């Protein structure tokens, strides 16, 4: 059994307290932990050609909420008003704004499973997404920044004023960084390749051409 907290600043008790506090207003939920290790060793033509070792540690957190239908939670006029507010807010922040694109994506999925013996299982799966794209233009140059948030919660969880403004600010920040960015240098450069997969890149880049020349 792997100890997931052995190399973490977080203890098991602290994790349990965080989970309990986070799921306090939810119907149910859990923290999923996974520790995965893999290896491969390749022998080819009397030689060890390649060896690889991978170690991954990760988690997933799931919260089950009340029966939420985000599509019916807000009226069409309310959603349109928020989108107009988003447009006005971004354009007021920067005079270089050329285009603003914002959209909502809402989904409500209900499932039911009927098993032999009369056992019935049901679940409601709300899903929402809020995306903002900003295009800036300065001195004839155009750059874009895109950012979004979403999850299996209600619109209200993500579209409170501070939340949607944070999304707008981040999309505008990304666009501003892109607008001020300098082109990457071009031309001949020294390239350092490590063992393993870089050899395949070289083969794909120039190897097939050399093989065709050999065939001719």
Order of alpha helices (4+ residues) and beta strands (2+ residues): alpha-beta-beta-alpha-alpha-beta-beta-beta-alpha-alpha-alpha-alpha
